[in-house]
């Protein structure tokens, strides 16, 4: 529970820095609007070794469900996300 809460706070802060809207959660994942074609983002993150659940599955073509991991995993995800968003 502690890991999840710390990870959630970290990801919220990073999403806010990037101006990415998200849905606050009580679970171990966050639904976030990445503001770009999620299928392209999904493929680009996959090449970086990151797997997300793309929102087009629920008719949200720019959003994704992000699982909260360890701090190391969360930081790796944010680094890859910044790289991918910059390049798309």
N, C-alpha and C positions, 0 to 999 in steps of 0.2 A: 504494500500500500504506500509506503514511504517513497519507494522508487517511482511509482506511478505519479504521485503528487508532485514530486520534484521535476519529473520529466514533463508533466503537463504545464507547470509554471514556466519552465524553460521554453517549451514549444510555443506557448501563448506569447511570451515576450518576443521571440524570434519572428513569429507571424506578424505581430504588431509592428515591429521594426520594418518589415517588408510590406506593410500595408495590405496584408492578406486577411480578409474576413474569415472568421471561424465560428463554429457553434460550440459554446462552452459545454463541457462534458462531465459526467460522473462515472465514466467507464475508462477503459484502457485505450481508447482511440479518440481522435479528433477529426471532425469533418471540416475541411478547409477549402475555400475558393482560391485556386491558384491563378485565376484570371486568364488562363490560356487553354488551348485545346488539350484536354486531359489525356487523350490518347497519345499525342506527341510527347507530353511530359512523362507519361508512364514509360514509353519506350526509351526515352533519354535517361531516366532514372534507372531503368533496368540495366542499361549499359554501364552505369556507375555502381552496379551491385545493390541497388535499392529497389525493394518491391513495395508498392502501394496498392490500395484498392481504388481503381478509377471510378469516378462518380457517374460516368455515362451509363453505367449499369443500372442506375436509379434515375436516369434522365437529367443528370447534372453534368453537362459537358465540359465544365471548367473546374470541377471540384474533385476532391479525393478524400478517402478515409485513411488517416495516418495512425498506425499503431504506436503507442508510447512504448519505447524500449528502455534500455539502460542509457545512462547519460552519454556513454561513448557512442552508442547506436544513434541516439538523437542528434548528437553533434555531427556525426557522419552524414546523416540524412540532411540536416540543414546546410552543410557545406555543399553537398551534391545538388540540393534544390537551388541554392543561389547560383551555382555554375550553370545548371540547366535553364533556369529562368533568364539568365543573362544571355544565353545562346539561342533562345527561341524567339 
